[in-house]
Amino acid sequence: MSTLHTRLTDALHGLDAPVALDTGSGLTARSPITGERFGTVAISTPDDVDHAITLAHNAFVRWRTLPAPQRAAVVRRLGELLSEHKATLAALVTLEAGKIESEALGEVQEMIDICEFAVGLSRQLYGRTMASERPGHRLMETWHPLGVVGVISAFNFPVAVWSWNTAIALVCGDTVVWKPSEATPLTAHACAALLRQACLDTGADPDVHQLVQGGGAVGERLVDDARVALLSATGSVRMGRIVAPRVAARFGRCLLELGGNNGAVVTQSADIELAVRGIVFSAAGTAGQRCTTLRRLIAHRSVADELTDRIASAYARLRVGDPFDEGVLVGPLIDERAYDGMQTALDKARSDGGDVTGGERVDVNGSESFYVRPAIVRMPAQTSVVREETFAPILYVLTYDTLDEAIALHNDVPQGLSSSIFTTDQREAERFLAADGSDCGIANVNIGTSGAEIGGAFGGEKETGGGRESGTDAWQGYMRRATNTINYSDELPLAQGVDFG
């Protein structure tokens, strides 16, 4: 048994999540660290998916009637279990997604944080009371559980995105059916096992959460089933274009987290040292495989050369390698397809006049794994390849002369997830955050584009899909609102002065 296989077995055992790995057809459990294949996991059949939705729907009918603070008990217990098993679950994230240890631990910490947030939220599902124009009447809004929430998540955050949706949904009175990425089936199995244990420990119905495994056919069942009241899907813009109209056709709800082609403006007044640190993590962290990865650097012409040189120097010191090795900061791409996509983009950038530094493959663990050195590409203009998202560590560098020009350049892409500006000029910062500044769902000042906290709603505009998860009032997307008019008088006046006497 290989070292990785031993780590895998130990992790699953430590999480009390045994799984039957087969050698036949099914989802391949694989590690991008070496390309090693551990076996296959059974794919859910159409009947399996229908059964999971039925169980979740039947559980919802009961779950929605419990007071929210009682529903929160299972989420509180999940947070406790995650804290107890943080290192073990993080190791599993590293095995299947290739994240370095600190990033994997950080992702599990996000899960713990959202559990804490959701437990507090259970006592803050507030409605409003409004003045009525009619004497002896009162208006108010009440919020009620929505139904079954389908969650489709991606490989790059194999546990956090699930927890953002699940913790909030459960507290709001919904139930969940989860289809994880085909690349991380064992991590998903472990999370489902922890939540099931939390349900059993608190006396909650384990049917409130269902796990289904598979590819597009499994996802389509969630997309098309009218019992799935809300579909929360994280993935590509191409996926969103398919999902959104199909859910809309049955008048369901969508929460879409799609592409991010994130930009950072560095002004003439910026603290360059601070900017370099923020840019390097945002652009190279997770081997460029975050939806919030920094992909476009828009630098004032007077600082562009120094800034690019310093980033290149920092990149040269980044250790690329096995994410379990101490000191490694850049792990593997998820698979060969990701590597090919990166090389295709770099070739296109060169043909468009770009000057490429880095981007070459690094031999770490043989031909079945795909490690690359992060690339910097000086571009003469924002060409078509720059306006597309490539899920790899490519940082395009563009220059500008005026802040208006920088903002226009920043906004001239189809995506609108995350953005930032590095400046010590308050006017520049406020201009970037204004209505005619960044058009993204996330706009930061003097930090990079990645590393969101759960206290703020996460999501973007334009082709990013418009969804919001996690903080502030994002919980409202998981509930339905009812407007109530209460007549406590013995008269029946009509609104707007209508006389129907």
C-alpha positions as CSV (number, residue, x, y, z in Angstrom):
1,M,0.0,0.0,0.0
2,S,1.4,3.4,-1.0
3,T,2.0,6.3,1.4
4,L,-1.0,8.2,0.0
5,H,-3.2,5.2,0.3
6,T,-2.2,4.8,3.9
7,R,-3.0,8.4,4.5
8,L,-6.4,8.0,2.9
9,T,-7.2,4.9,4.9
10,D,-6.1,6.6,8.1
11,A,-8.2,9.7,7.4
12,L,-11.4,7.8,6.6
13,H,-10.9,5.6,9.6
14,G,-10.3,8.7,11.8
15,L,-13.5,10.3,10.5
16,D,-15.4,7.0,11.1
17,A,-16.4,7.1,7.4
18,P,-15.5,3.7,5.9
19,V,-16.3,3.5,2.2
20,A,-16.3,0.5,-0.2
21,L,-13.7,1.2,-2.9
22,D,-14.2,-1.0,-6.0
23,T,-12.1,-1.7,-9.1
24,G,-14.9,-1.6,-11.6
25,S,-16.8,1.2,-13.2
26,G,-17.8,4.3,-11.1
27,L,-16.2,7.5,-10.0
28,T,-12.4,7.2,-9.7
29,A,-11.0,8.2,-6.4
30,R,-7.7,9.8,-7.4
31,S,-5.1,12.1,-5.9
32,P,-3.6,14.9,-8.0
33,I,-0.5,14.7,-5.8
34,T,0.8,11.7,-7.7
35,G,-2.1,10.8,-10.0
36,E,-2.6,7.6,-8.0
37,R,-6.0,5.9,-8.3
38,F,-7.3,4.4,-5.1
39,G,-10.4,2.7,-6.6
40,T,-13.9,3.6,-7.7
41,V,-17.0,4.8,-5.8
42,A,-20.4,3.8,-7.0
43,I,-22.3,6.3,-9.1
44,S,-25.9,7.0,-8.0
45,T,-28.5,5.7,-10.5
46,P,-31.5,7.8,-11.5
47,D,-33.6,5.8,-9.1
48,D,-31.0,6.5,-6.3
49,V,-31.3,10.3,-7.0
50,D,-35.1,10.1,-7.0
51,H,-35.1,8.2,-3.8
52,A,-32.7,10.7,-2.2
53,I,-34.9,13.6,-3.2
54,T,-38.0,11.7,-1.8
55,L,-36.3,11.1,1.5
56,A,-35.2,14.8,1.7
57,H,-38.7,16.0,0.8
58,N,-40.4,13.8,3.3
59,A,-37.9,14.9,6.0
60,F,-38.6,18.5,5.1
61,V,-42.3,18.2,5.9
62,R,-41.3,17.3,9.5
63,W,-38.1,19.4,9.8
64,R,-39.8,22.7,8.8
65,T,-42.1,22.6,11.9
66,L,-39.2,22.5,14.4
67,P,-38.2,25.9,15.9
68,A,-35.1,27.2,14.3
69,P,-33.0,27.1,17.5
70,Q,-33.8,23.4,17.7
71,R,-32.8,22.9,14.1
72,A,-29.5,24.7,15.0
73,A,-28.6,22.0,17.4
74,V,-27.5,19.7,14.7
75,V,-25.4,22.4,13.1
76,R,-23.8,23.2,16.4
77,R,-22.9,19.6,16.8
78,L,-21.5,19.4,13.3
79,G,-19.2,22.4,14.1
80,E,-18.0,20.5,17.2
81,L,-17.2,17.4,15.2
82,L,-15.4,19.4,12.6
83,S,-13.3,21.0,15.3
84,E,-12.5,17.6,16.7
85,H,-11.5,16.2,13.3
86,K,-10.1,19.3,11.7
87,A,-6.7,18.0,10.8
88,T,-8.0,14.7,9.6
89,L,-10.6,16.2,7.3
90,A,-8.0,18.7,6.0
91,A,-5.7,15.8,5.2
92,L,-8.4,14.3,3.0
93,V,-8.9,17.6,1.3
94,T,-5.2,17.7,0.5
95,L,-5.3,14.1,-0.8
96,E,-8.2,14.7,-3.2
97,A,-7.9,18.4,-4.1
98,G,-4.2,18.9,-3.8
99,K,-4.3,21.9,-1.4
100,I,-1.3,22.7,0.8
101,E,-1.8,21.9,4.5
102,S,-2.5,25.5,5.6
103,E,-5.1,26.1,2.9
104,A,-6.8,22.7,3.6
105,L,-6.9,23.6,7.3
106,G,-8.3,27.0,6.4
107,E,-11.1,25.4,4.4
108,V,-12.2,23.3,7.3
109,Q,-12.0,26.3,9.5
110,E,-14.5,28.0,7.1
111,M,-16.8,25.1,7.8
112,I,-16.5,25.6,11.6
113,D,-17.0,29.4,11.1
114,I,-20.2,28.9,9.1
115,C,-21.6,26.5,11.6
116,E,-21.1,29.2,14.3
117,F,-22.6,31.8,12.1
118,A,-25.7,29.6,11.3
119,V,-26.3,28.8,15.0
120,G,-26.4,32.5,15.8
121,L,-28.6,33.1,12.8
122,S,-31.2,30.6,14.1
123,R,-32.3,33.3,16.5
124,Q,-32.2,36.1,14.0
125,L,-34.5,35.1,11.1
126,Y,-36.1,38.4,11.4
127,G,-39.2,39.7,9.5
128,R,-40.6,43.2,9.5
129,T,-43.6,45.0,10.8
130,M,-44.9,47.9,8.6
131,A,-47.4,50.7,9.0
132,S,-50.7,50.1,7.2
133,E,-52.6,52.9,5.5
134,R,-55.9,51.4,6.9
135,P,-57.0,52.0,10.4
136,G,-57.0,49.0,12.7
137,H,-54.6,47.1,10.4
138,R,-51.0,45.9,10.6
139,L,-48.7,44.7,7.9
140,M,-45.8,42.3,8.5
141,E,-43.5,39.9,6.7
142,T,-42.8,36.4,7.8
143,W,-40.1,34.0,6.5
144,H,-40.7,30.3,6.1
145,P,-38.6,27.2,5.1
146,L,-38.4,26.8,1.3
147,G,-38.0,23.1,0.8
148,V,-35.3,20.8,-0.6
149,V,-32.1,22.5,-1.5
150,G,-29.9,20.8,-4.2
151,V,-26.2,21.6,-3.8
152,I,-23.8,21.0,-6.7
153,S,-20.2,21.8,-5.6
154,A,-16.8,22.0,-7.3
155,F,-13.5,20.3,-6.6
156,N,-11.5,23.4,-5.6
157,F,-13.5,23.9,-2.4
158,P,-14.8,20.4,-1.8
159,V,-16.0,21.0,1.7
160,A,-16.5,24.7,2.4
161,V,-19.1,25.5,-0.3
162,W,-21.1,22.5,0.8
163,S,-21.0,23.7,4.4
164,W,-22.0,27.3,3.5
165,N,-25.2,26.0,1.9
166,T,-25.9,23.2,4.2
167,A,-25.5,25.0,7.6
168,I,-27.7,27.9,6.5
169,A,-30.3,25.6,4.8
170,L,-30.7,23.4,7.8
171,V,-31.1,26.3,10.2
172,C,-33.7,27.9,7.8
173,G,-35.7,24.6,7.9
174,D,-34.7,23.2,4.5
175,T,-33.2,19.8,3.8
176,V,-30.3,19.1,1.4
177,V,-29.4,16.8,-1.4
178,W,-25.7,17.2,-2.3
179,K,-23.9,16.3,-5.5
180,P,-20.2,16.9,-5.0
181,S,-17.5,17.1,-7.6
182,E,-16.6,13.9,-9.3
183,A,-13.0,14.6,-8.4
184,T,-13.6,14.6,-4.6
185,P,-16.0,11.7,-3.8
186,L,-14.2,10.5,-0.7
187,T,-14.1,13.9,0.9
188,A,-17.8,14.3,0.3
189,H,-18.4,10.9,1.8
190,A,-16.5,11.9,5.0
191,C,-18.5,15.2,5.3
192,A,-21.8,13.3,4.9
193,A,-20.7,10.9,7.6
194,L,-19.9,13.7,10.0
195,L,-23.3,15.3,9.5
196,R,-25.1,12.0,9.9
197,Q,-23.3,11.6,13.2
198,A,-24.3,15.1,14.2
199,C,-27.9,14.2,13.5
200,L,-27.7,11.0,15.5
201,D,-26.0,12.8,18.4
202,T,-28.7,15.4,18.6
203,G,-31.7,13.3,17.8
204,A,-32.3,14.9,14.5
205,D,-33.6,13.0,11.4
206,P,-30.6,11.9,9.4
207,D,-32.7,12.1,6.2
208,V,-32.4,15.9,6.3
209,H,-29.2,15.4,4.3
210,Q,-28.7,13.1,1.3
211,L,-25.5,12.5,-0.7
212,V,-25.6,11.5,-4.4
213,Q,-22.5,10.8,-6.4
214,G,-21.9,11.1,-10.1
215,G,-21.5,13.3,-13.1
216,G,-23.8,15.4,-15.3
217,A,-26.6,12.9,-15.4
218,V,-26.9,13.0,-11.6
219,G,-26.8,16.8,-11.6
220,E,-29.5,16.9,-14.2
221,R,-31.9,15.0,-11.9
222,L,-31.5,17.7,-9.3
223,V,-31.9,20.5,-12.0
224,D,-35.1,19.1,-13.3
225,D,-36.9,17.8,-10.2
226,A,-39.7,20.1,-9.2
227,R,-39.3,19.0,-5.5
228,V,-35.9,20.8,-5.5
229,A,-37.0,24.2,-4.5
230,L,-33.5,25.8,-4.7
231,L,-30.6,24.7,-6.7
232,S,-27.2,26.1,-5.5
233,A,-24.6,25.3,-8.1
234,T,-20.9,26.2,-8.2
235,G,-19.1,25.7,-11.5
236,S,-18.4,27.1,-14.9
237,V,-20.3,29.7,-16.9
238,R,-21.1,27.0,-19.4
239,M,-22.7,24.9,-16.7
240,G,-24.7,27.9,-15.5
241,R,-26.1,28.6,-19.0
242,I,-27.5,25.1,-19.0
243,V,-28.8,25.0,-15.4
244,A,-30.4,28.4,-15.1
245,P,-33.0,28.1,-17.9
246,R,-33.9,24.5,-17.0
247,V,-34.6,25.5,-13.4
248,A,-36.4,28.6,-14.5
249,A,-38.6,26.5,-16.8
250,R,-40.1,24.7,-13.8
251,F,-40.2,28.0,-11.8
252,G,-37.5,26.9,-9.3
253,R,-34.9,29.1,-7.8
254,C,-31.2,29.2,-8.6
255,L,-28.2,30.3,-6.6
256,L,-25.3,30.3,-9.1
257,E,-21.6,30.8,-8.3
258,L,-19.9,30.7,-11.7
259,G,-16.7,32.1,-13.3
260,G,-14.4,34.7,-11.9
261,N,-11.8,36.6,-13.9
262,N,-10.7,38.8,-11.1
263,G,-8.7,42.0,-11.4
264,A,-6.6,44.2,-9.1
265,V,-5.8,47.8,-9.8
266,V,-2.4,49.0,-8.4
267,T,-2.2,52.8,-8.4
268,Q,0.7,55.2,-8.4
269,S,0.3,55.7,-4.6
270,A,0.2,52.0,-3.7
271,D,2.3,50.5,-1.0
272,I,4.2,48.2,-3.4
273,E,5.4,45.8,-0.7
274,L,1.9,45.3,0.6
275,A,0.6,44.9,-3.0
276,V,3.2,42.3,-3.9
277,R,2.2,40.1,-0.9
278,G,-1.5,40.4,-1.6
279,I,-1.0,39.7,-5.3
280,V,1.2,36.7,-5.0
281,F,-1.2,34.8,-2.6
282,S,-4.2,35.8,-4.7
283,A,-2.6,34.7,-8.0
284,A,-0.6,31.6,-7.0
285,G,-2.5,30.2,-4.0
286,T,-4.3,26.9,-4.6
287,A,-2.3,26.7,-7.9
288,G,-4.6,29.4,-9.3
289,Q,-7.7,27.1,-8.9
290,R,-9.9,29.4,-6.9
291,C,-12.9,31.3,-8.3
292,T,-11.5,34.3,-6.6
293,T,-7.9,33.9,-8.0
294,L,-6.3,37.1,-9.2
295,R,-6.0,36.7,-13.0
296,R,-5.6,40.4,-14.2
297,L,-3.2,42.9,-12.7
298,I,-3.9,46.4,-13.9
299,A,-0.9,48.5,-12.9
300,H,-0.2,52.2,-13.3
301,R,2.4,52.7,-15.9
302,S,4.8,54.3,-13.5
303,V,4.9,51.3,-11.2
304,A,4.2,48.4,-13.6
305,D,7.9,47.4,-14.2
306,E,8.9,47.4,-10.6
307,L,5.8,45.6,-9.5
308,T,6.1,42.9,-12.2
309,D,9.8,42.4,-11.4
310,R,9.0,42.0,-7.7
311,I,6.2,39.6,-8.3
312,A,8.5,37.6,-10.6
313,S,11.1,37.5,-7.9
314,A,8.6,36.3,-5.4
315,Y,7.3,33.6,-7.8
316,A,10.9,32.3,-8.3
317,R,11.0,31.7,-4.5
318,L,7.7,29.8,-4.3
319,R,8.3,26.2,-3.8
320,V,6.2,24.0,-6.1
321,G,5.7,20.5,-5.0
322,D,3.9,17.8,-3.0
323,P,1.4,19.7,-0.7
324,F,2.2,17.4,2.2
325,D,5.9,18.5,2.1
326,E,6.9,21.3,4.5
327,G,7.5,24.6,2.8
328,V,5.5,23.9,-0.3
329,L,3.2,26.8,-1.3
330,V,2.0,25.7,-4.7
331,G,0.5,22.2,-5.1
332,P,-0.7,20.4,-8.2
333,L,-3.3,21.2,-10.8
334,I,-6.2,18.9,-10.4
335,D,-5.6,16.9,-13.6
336,E,-4.2,16.9,-17.2
337,R,-7.1,18.8,-18.6
338,A,-6.3,21.7,-16.3
339,Y,-2.7,21.6,-17.5
340,D,-3.7,21.5,-21.1
341,G,-6.0,24.4,-20.6
342,M,-3.3,26.5,-19.1
343,Q,-0.8,25.8,-21.9
344,T,-3.5,26.6,-24.6
345,A,-4.1,29.9,-22.9
346,L,-0.4,30.7,-22.7
347,D,0.1,29.9,-26.4
348,K,-2.8,32.2,-27.3
349,A,-1.4,35.0,-25.1
350,R,2.0,34.7,-26.9
351,S,0.3,34.9,-30.3
352,D,-1.5,38.0,-29.1
353,G,1.9,39.6,-28.3
354,G,2.2,38.6,-24.6
355,D,5.5,38.2,-22.9
356,V,5.3,35.0,-20.8
357,T,7.5,34.2,-17.8
358,G,7.0,30.9,-16.1
359,G,4.1,28.5,-16.8
360,E,6.3,25.5,-17.4
361,R,5.6,22.0,-16.0
362,V,7.5,21.0,-12.9
363,D,8.4,17.3,-12.5
364,V,7.4,16.4,-8.9
365,N,5.8,13.0,-8.8
366,G,6.0,11.6,-12.3
367,S,3.9,11.8,-15.4
368,E,0.5,11.2,-13.8
369,S,0.6,14.4,-11.8
370,F,0.6,18.0,-13.1
371,Y,2.6,20.7,-11.3
372,V,3.3,24.0,-12.9
373,R,5.2,27.2,-12.1
374,P,2.9,30.2,-11.9
375,A,3.0,32.3,-15.0
376,I,3.2,36.1,-15.4
377,V,2.2,37.5,-18.8
378,R,2.8,41.1,-19.8
379,M,0.0,41.9,-22.3
380,P,-0.2,44.8,-24.7
381,A,-3.9,44.9,-24.4
382,Q,-6.9,43.1,-22.9
383,T,-7.3,40.5,-25.7
384,S,-9.9,37.7,-25.8
385,V,-7.7,35.3,-23.9
386,V,-7.4,37.8,-21.0
387,R,-11.2,38.2,-21.0
388,E,-11.6,34.4,-20.5
389,E,-11.1,32.6,-17.2
390,T,-8.4,29.9,-17.3
391,F,-8.5,27.9,-14.1
392,A,-4.7,27.9,-13.5
393,P,-2.0,30.2,-12.1
394,I,-1.8,32.8,-15.0
395,L,-1.5,36.5,-14.1
396,Y,-2.0,38.9,-17.0
397,V,-0.3,42.3,-16.5
398,L,-1.9,45.3,-18.1
399,T,-1.0,49.0,-17.7
400,Y,-3.0,52.2,-17.5
401,D,-2.5,56.0,-17.2
402,T,-5.7,57.3,-15.5
403,L,-7.9,55.7,-12.8
404,D,-11.0,56.0,-15.1
405,E,-9.0,54.0,-17.7
406,A,-8.1,51.4,-15.1
407,I,-11.7,51.0,-13.9
408,A,-13.0,50.7,-17.5
409,L,-10.3,48.1,-18.2
410,H,-11.2,46.2,-15.0
411,N,-14.9,46.1,-15.8
412,D,-14.4,45.1,-19.4
413,V,-14.8,41.4,-18.9
414,P,-18.0,39.2,-18.7
415,Q,-17.3,38.0,-15.2
416,G,-17.9,40.0,-12.0
417,L,-16.9,38.1,-8.9
418,S,-14.0,39.7,-6.9
419,S,-11.8,42.8,-7.3
420,S,-9.4,44.9,-5.4
421,I,-7.4,48.1,-5.5
422,F,-4.1,48.8,-3.9
423,T,-3.8,52.5,-3.0
424,T,-2.9,54.9,-0.1
425,D,-5.2,57.6,-1.6
426,Q,-8.6,57.6,0.0
427,R,-10.2,59.3,-3.1
428,E,-8.9,56.5,-5.3
429,A,-10.2,53.8,-2.9
430,E,-13.7,55.5,-2.6
431,R,-13.8,55.9,-6.4
432,F,-13.2,52.2,-6.9
433,L,-16.0,51.3,-4.4
434,A,-18.5,53.7,-5.8
435,A,-21.5,52.9,-8.1
436,D,-19.4,53.6,-11.2
437,G,-16.3,51.8,-9.8
438,S,-15.8,48.1,-9.6
439,D,-18.8,46.1,-11.0
440,C,-18.0,43.0,-8.9
441,G,-19.9,41.4,-6.0
442,I,-16.7,41.7,-3.9
443,A,-14.6,44.9,-4.0
444,N,-11.6,45.1,-1.7
445,V,-9.0,47.8,-0.7
446,N,-5.4,46.9,0.0
447,I,-6.0,43.2,0.1
448,G,-6.1,40.7,-2.7
449,T,-9.1,39.2,-4.4
450,S,-9.2,35.9,-2.5
451,G,-9.7,35.0,1.1
452,A,-13.3,36.0,1.8
453,E,-14.7,35.7,5.4
454,I,-18.0,34.0,6.1
455,G,-19.4,37.2,7.7
456,G,-19.8,38.9,4.3
457,A,-22.2,37.6,1.6
458,F,-20.1,35.8,-1.1
459,G,-21.0,36.0,-4.8
460,G,-20.7,38.0,-8.0
461,E,-22.5,39.8,-10.8
462,K,-22.7,39.3,-14.6
463,E,-21.6,35.9,-15.8
464,T,-20.7,35.0,-12.2
465,G,-24.3,34.3,-11.7
466,G,-25.6,36.8,-9.2
467,G,-25.8,34.3,-6.3
468,R,-25.0,35.1,-2.7
469,E,-23.9,32.6,0.0
470,S,-22.8,32.8,3.6
471,G,-23.0,36.1,5.5
472,T,-25.4,39.0,6.1
473,D,-28.9,38.4,4.6
474,A,-27.9,35.6,2.2
475,W,-30.1,33.3,4.4
476,Q,-33.2,34.9,2.7
477,G,-32.4,33.0,-0.5
478,Y,-33.1,29.8,1.4
479,M,-36.5,30.8,2.6
480,R,-39.8,32.1,1.2
481,R,-41.3,35.4,2.3
482,A,-45.0,35.9,3.1
483,T,-46.6,39.3,3.5
484,N,-49.3,39.3,6.2
485,T,-52.1,41.8,6.7
486,I,-53.9,41.6,10.1
487,N,-57.2,43.4,10.6
488,Y,-57.8,43.8,14.3
489,S,-60.7,46.2,13.8
490,D,-64.4,45.6,13.3
491,E,-64.4,47.4,9.9
492,L,-63.2,46.3,6.5
493,P,-61.7,49.3,4.7
494,L,-60.0,48.6,1.3
495,A,-56.6,49.7,0.3
496,Q,-56.1,52.7,-1.9
497,G,-59.5,54.0,-0.9
498,V,-61.4,51.5,-3.1
499,D,-65.1,51.6,-2.4
500,F,-66.9,48.3,-3.1
501,G,-70.0,49.0,-1.1
